[in-house]
């Protein structure tokens, strides 16, 4: 039995439960998943300062999980602490931002991001650049309204993200759109069913990468 550890850098246990429930949808037989919630920090990461502040907690949680897991997923769209965790744990490690960007950009596909967090937009481009896919990135479309309020209102969140996804496809020329955020996981699942073109759900991307990686016994993060 292979065990995957899912690290939630936010303090919301409800978000951890939601993300682990989504992850289980994509686990084949022989895999189980365990979620762990940050003990300190914020309930939803909204800017680059909070993203950076989450790194130490990710490392701490990851090393705790490493004692009983075969692979680790960092479940915040920004992948705080991912490279350090891979080096320190010696386990296959993947972040939901990294996994989803690599899936979205596969075979030279142009991709955009739809999300709720304006103060993280620059970090998305930096990640695309670091992965070598910035030339394929069509940009980020944002929802209107307060991110935390939207995230706590599922119907409003889904409607707002649907508008942003359409903008990515119709105005920016994206061929695939990533829903940017772990707490947006349920909306990402629903949006995959609304659009005929690919809508990338980052939790699914990370789980599918991990399932492929574990039988091979790799000990690295995703690379482009």
ROLUM-962407 format. One record per residue (C-alpha): z, y, x; residue in one letter. Coordinates in steps of 0.25 Angstrom, whole numbers, padded with zeros to 4 digits, always signed. Example, Ala and Ser with C-alpha at 12.3 -4.5 7.8 and 13.67 -1.06 7.14 Angstrom:
2
+0031-0018+0049A +0029-0004+0055S 
end
This chain:
224
+0000+0000+0000X -0004+0014+0006X +0005+0025+0003X +0000+0040+0002X +0010+0052+0003X +0006+0064-0005X +0012+0077+0000X +0014+0088-0009X +0017+0101-0001X +0022+0108-0014X +0036+0106-0020X +0031+0102-0034X +0034+0087-0037X +0026+0088-0049X +0014+0092-0040X +0017+0080-0031X +0018+0070-0043X +0004+0076-0049X -0003+0074-0035X +0002+0060-0032X -0002+0056-0047X -0016+0061-0044X -0016+0054-0030X -0013+0041-0037X -0025+0042-0045X -0034+0040-0032X -0025+0029-0025X -0031+0015-0025X -0023+0003-0025X -0014+0001-0013X -0010+0016-0012X +0002+0024-0017X +0005+0039-0015X +0018+0046-0014X +0020+0061-0016X +0030+0070-0009X +0033+0084-0013X +0037+0096-0004X +0052+0099-0004X +0050+0113+0000X +0039+0123-0003X +0032+0128-0015X +0027+0121-0028X +0013+0125-0025X +0006+0130-0012X -0001+0143-0015X -0004+0149-0002X -0006+0146+0013X +0009+0150+0017X +0014+0139+0007X +0004+0129+0012X +0008+0131+0027X +0023+0131+0023X +0020+0117+0016X +0016+0110+0029X +0030+0106+0034X +0033+0100+0021X +0020+0092+0021X +0024+0087+0035X +0038+0083+0031X +0033+0076+0018X +0022+0069+0025X +0030+0064+0036X +0040+0059+0025X +0029+0052+0018X +0022+0046+0031X +0034+0037+0032X +0029+0029+0019X +0015+0033+0017X +0001+0030+0024X -0006+0043+0021X -0002+0057+0017X -0009+0068+0008X -0005+0082+0008X -0007+0087-0006X -0008+0102-0005X -0021+0109-0004X -0020+0115+0010X -0015+0102+0017X -0003+0108+0023X +0002+0100+0035X -0009+0090+0034X -0013+0089+0049X +0001+0090+0054X +0005+0079+0044X -0006+0070+0049X -0002+0071+0063X +0012+0069+0061X +0012+0058+0051X +0000+0050+0057X -0004+0046+0043X -0017+0049+0035X -0015+0063+0029X -0024+0071+0020X -0023+0084+0013X -0029+0087-0001X -0036+0099+0004X -0042+0092+0015X -0046+0080+0008X -0052+0087-0004X -0060+0096+0005X -0066+0085+0013X -0070+0078+0000X -0076+0090-0006X -0084+0093+0006X -0089+0079+0008X -0104+0078+0011X -0105+0093+0013X -0101+0097-0002X -0097+0111-0005X -0084+0112-0010X -0074+0123-0016X -0060+0123-0020X -0054+0127-0034X -0039+0130-0033X -0027+0139-0038X -0022+0145-0025X -0029+0157-0020X -0019+0159-0007X -0024+0145-0002X -0039+0148-0002X -0040+0152+0013X -0033+0139+0016X -0044+0131+0009X -0055+0137+0017X -0047+0135+0030X -0046+0120+0026X -0061+0119+0023X -0064+0125+0037X -0054+0116+0044X -0061+0104+0037X -0075+0109+0041X -0079+0111+0027X -0078+0126+0025X -0094+0127+0024X -0093+0118+0012X -0081+0126+0005X -0086+0135-0006X -0073+0142-0008X -0061+0141-0017X -0060+0145-0032X -0047+0149-0038X -0040+0148-0051X -0035+0161-0058X -0020+0162-0060X -0007+0158-0053X -0009+0145-0046X +0005+0139-0049X +0004+0142-0064X -0010+0136-0064X -0005+0124-0057X +0006+0122-0068X -0004+0123-0079X -0013+0111-0079X -0023+0116-0089X -0024+0130-0084X -0026+0125-0070X -0037+0115-0073X -0045+0126-0081X -0043+0136-0069X -0047+0126-0059X -0059+0122-0067X -0064+0136-0067X -0062+0137-0051X -0069+0124-0049X -0081+0128-0057X -0082+0141-0049X -0082+0132-0036X -0094+0124-0042X -0102+0135-0049X -0100+0147-0041X -0096+0142-0027X -0106+0131-0026X -0095+0120-0023X -0100+0106-0024X -0085+0101-0025X -0072+0108-0029X -0058+0105-0024X -0046+0108-0032X -0037+0114-0022X -0023+0110-0024X -0014+0098-0025X -0006+0104-0037X -0020+0105-0044X -0022+0090-0043X -0022+0087-0058X -0032+0098-0060X -0041+0093-0049X -0041+0079-0056X -0045+0085-0069X -0056+0094-0063X -0063+0082-0056X -0066+0078-0070X -0071+0091-0075X -0082+0094-0065X -0094+0086-0062X -0094+0091-0047X -0083+0086-0038X -0070+0092-0040X -0061+0087-0028X -0046+0084-0031X -0039+0085-0018X -0028+0075-0021X -0039+0064-0024X -0046+0068-0011X -0034+0066-0003X -0030+0053-0009X -0044+0047-0008X -0044+0052+0007X -0031+0045+0009X -0035+0032+0003X -0047+0031+0012X -0039+0035+0024X -0027+0026+0023X -0034+0012+0024X -0040+0017+0037X -0027+0021+0043X -0031+0035+0047X -0021+0045+0051X -0028+0059+0050X -0031+0070+0040X -0044+0071+0033X -0055+0078+0042X -0068+0083+0039X 
end
